[in-house]
């Protein structure tokens, strides 16, 4: 996005127009734009305002009601830290004693807002002029924050006692980058800062490979409502846990629970044992899987994997855990399209949730092939057990008190038996 597409909104007339727009409705956007231009408003101003209205509507998921008082670029919103998560980042810096933090590659300013909101001085550095302009507007009510347009490594870090960096993980064309060497600012140069600044934190993509993690880092994968949103590297006082890996799981109510293991974060992941399918199946949270802590969850649950290569845990009894979603196993069978179709038809299943892990099947295509009819609903899991394709019929158990072992779940006889 060019600065020219933002500038019309910085003018009082542009800001006033934004405030007067109705809630964004894609079905009405074209007609609204025409009506606004017909009143004599400049076409560029109308286009900029409607673009911001659309972005603000999308931003509510990350910023709540605050989104209506912010400006965005499409790319900046895509990479912006959710405000509740940014608050957790800022809390680490404040707890570690940071007073003046450099936010290198600040984007639209989400993390700078959280840092300044906790009373720290912030030097927010952004290379893209349009994004820097947006950050300045979003930080306008926080005098503790100062925005500088320029390269992160040209910034004067005198007096800085903490660095937060969120390097861009996409090209200008939108292609996702997978190698840390291709991020901007460059991750290797950011890591060099920890030799002269006591507190350094980096926000990276969830696909961060363990082999790329420095041995002195605490690497934490974070999920919100089941979606893995980022991986963070914390150094020095920002990592009171010490070196290691952890998963921070934040539920829909905003409550966070952490599972951590100390040690060299680049070490090989512990492998859990595998065994027969029990009465319950657990789907570990994505952050747990990324952090390599599935074996820890299996051990804590008193269970094992259903297959050495699949991150599904099974147990004979139901146990509560914030780190995995539990399902009761109702039936299981070798995968056969004909058999599965007959099974669902006999039970009148017309609404089907399809989950998969370790299966190459396309759920959308399978749904069409099954030709579902009926009023009943069901959930199936496409996976492998002992290397063989299987279908599990499961349900989410209702919350209960202490449980006792269930009888073994019935198996649907296979053609091989």
Number of C-alpha atoms within 10 A of each C-alpha: 14 11 14 12 17 24 15 19 21 14 11 10 12 19 14 13 17 20 13 9 13 9 11 18 12 11 8 9 15 11 10 18 16 13 13 17 15 11 8 8 15 12 14 15 22 22 16 19 25 21 18 24 24 18 20 26 16 17 24 14 12 19 18 15 13 13 19 18 12 19 25 29 21 16 16 22 19 13 19 21 23 19 18 17 21 17 19 15 22 24 17 19 26 19 11 17 15 22 18 24 27 27 26 27 25 29 33 30 28 25 28 34 26 21 31 22 19 16 16 21 21 28 24 30 27 26 18 16 15 23 27 25 23 24 30 21 18 21 23 15 11 16 12 19 27 18 22 20 18 16 15 24 14 8 16 10 16 7 11 19 18 27 24 27 25 24 24 23 20 16 12 9 6 9 9 13 14 14 13 18 12 16 19 20 22 15 18 12 11 20 15 11 15 16 9 10 15 17 25 28 27 22 20 22 22 19 14 19 14 19 11 11 18 17 16 18 25 28 32 26 29 28 23 23 13 18 14 23 20 20 24 23 24 26 22 19 18 25 21 13 15 19 23 25 29 26 28 23 27 22 15 10 8 12 10 16 14 15 18 18 18 12 15 19 25 19 13 10 13 11 14 21 15 20 17 12 22 20 21 25 29 25 17 22 25 24 28 29 18 22 27 21 25 28 21 17 22 23 14 11 20 14 24 26 26 24 23 17 16 17 24 23 30 29 24 20 19 23 17 13 14 16 25 22 15 23 20 24 24 18 16 20 18 22 17 14 12 10 15 16 17 13 13 21 17 11 14 16 19 16 16 15 12 16 14 16 15 16 17 10 12 10 15 9 9 13 15 9 12 17 12 16 14 13 10 13 14 16 17 20 19 20 25 23 21 15 13 11 16 18 21 24 19 21 17 13 13 8 7 9 9 9 9 10 10 13 10 14 16 12 14 13 10 12 9 5 4
